[in-house]
């Protein structure tokens, strides 16, 4: 298994369904597909980060590659050589790639190779080769919503002309960030947040904490995401999130005060350059979580937000108002841009200051 990095918390090298929590509807959907003999060539798994999409993809791959189970059954024996290779990350017919460590974009080289090897290496090329041990090849592309621009063209070619006996599984946090040409050629499988009790259980299972009270408290702050819950076990990261949310909920926003307090909280998390970039990206992700929650309430998809500060802001805004929805949508777009751009080319405090200035400016559009 070729794996080059991921943002999602891996819930173990899960290769059987007993290791997963929730997502029964998604599993039943695939059971029906296999029972009917209608397995497609490409699937897009989308939903919040840290809820187990990648682990689900690995379980699905194990079922598709296990030689001891029938093609019409969504099961893997867990005992054969194939299952053991998948668990060890060494099965030659299971290909897996995602964000390289420290990067915010999946480079095109991950898909099609680089330099002299362009077109003769990478995920798309490897998927086109004949299976080595199984009767099919399975490719998992994590972080499919973080491809380089040229990467979409390479991926589209593979989806338009899928190799025989191949299955590609794309995993993404945001359906909106997947191009229509890609999304339309995949069968879409949506995932939702995990129940708080499942998140707490998983924190203990993956060794993030052995304290049940601590796990319950972190899970309660995570909106159904194991990735966020694991972060919330760090009191400094929790302070960063709470400080950011407190400022995002203010109307009008005070970008100078926001920069001062959020940067102070951000700097307390780590001093090396890599940690600073990673934690700056989490500032953007927390803001994305905040504004997505606000939009869902204002659009009528949720009655209230699980984020208290977001619920407070919603109480000050007009639900269903097109101008308000456009304004919050513009702010969300700015957060998505900030997450995709690691802000590595400028001084990070200045980049955060510019980010907060933009949010404050967009929050005022149409309100004057």
C-alpha positions, 0 to 999 in steps of 0.5 A, a space after each residue: 500500500 502506497 501511503 504518502 500522508 493524511 489529515 484524517 485521524 486513522 482509526 487503526 489500520 481497520 480492515 474489518 467492520 468490527 473496528 468501525 463505529 456508525 455508518 451502518 447505512 453506508 455499509 448496507 448500501 454497499 451490501 446491496 450493490 454487491 448482492 445485486 452484482 452492480 459494483 461500480 468503478 468509482 466511489 466518492 466518500 464525502 463527509 466531516 473529517 475524522 468520522 472514519 471515511 478512510 477507515 471505511 474505504 480500507 474495510 471496503 477494499 479488504 472485502 473486495 480483495 479477500 479471496 475467501 469471500 464471495 464477490 456478492 458479500 461485503 465481508 473479509 475473512 481477516 485471516 488469509 494472506 490478502 487480509 494480512 497484507 492489507 492490515 500490514 499495508 503491503 498488499 500489491 493490489 491496494 494502492 493508497 495515496 493522499 496529502 504528503 506530510 506537511 503539504 496542503 495540496 496533493 501534487 500531480 506527481 502522486 497521480 501520474 509521476 514526475 519528470 521522466 517518469 511522468 505517465 509511467 508512475 503514480 496512482 493512475 498508472 499503477 491502477 492501470 496495471 494488471 492485478 498481481 495477487 487478486 482479480 482486481 486492483 483497488 485505489 484509495 485517493 484520500 484528500 481528493 478535495 485537495 488536488 492540484 489543478 492539473 491533478 483533476 485532469 489526470 484523475 478525470 482521464 482515469 475515471 472516463 476510461 477506468 481500467 478493467 477490474 479496477 475500483 477507485 475510492 475517493 475520500 474527501 471532506 468537502 463535496 463542494 470542493 470536488 469538481 463537477 466533472 469528477 463528482 459526476 463520474 463517481 457514485 456519491 456516498 455521504 457520511 455524517 458526524 459520529 455520535 458523541 459516545 462513539 467518538 469518546 470510545 474511539 479516543 480510548 481505542 486509538 490510545 489518545 487517552 485512557 481517561 473516560 472523563 477526558 474522552 467524554 469532554 473532548 468528544 463533546 467539543 468535537 461535533 462528531 469528529 474523532 480528528 477534532 476530538 483528539 486535538 481537543 485533548 490538548 488544552 492549548 489547541 482547545 484554547 485556540 479554538 475557543 478564542 477563535 470562535 469567540 471572535 467569529 461570533 462577534 458582530 461587528 468583528 474586531 480584526 485587530 483584537 482577534 489577531 492579537 488574541 488568536 495569534 497568541 493562542 496559536 503561538 503557544 502550540 509550538 515554535 518550530 516552523 512545521 508546527 506553526 504551519 500545521 496549526 495555522 491550517 487548523 485555524 482555517 479548519 476551525 473557521 470552516 467548521 464554524 461557518 458551515 455550521 452557521 450556514 446549515 442553521 440559516 439555510 434551515 438544514 439544522 435547527 441550531 448549531 452544536 457550536 455555542 458561539 455559532 448558535 449565538 451568531 445565528 441568533 443575530 442573523 436573519 435565517 433564510 435571507 439571501 444576502 445573509 447567506 451570500 455573506 456567510 458563504 463568502 466568508 466560508 469561501 475565504 476560509 477554504 482558500 486559507 486552508 488550501 493555501 498553507 500561507 508558507 510564503 509569508 510571515 504566518 502572523 501577517 498571513 493570519 492578520 490578513 485572513 482576519 481582516 478579510 473575514 471582517 471586511 466580508 462580514 460587513 458587506 451589505 450591512 452598511 
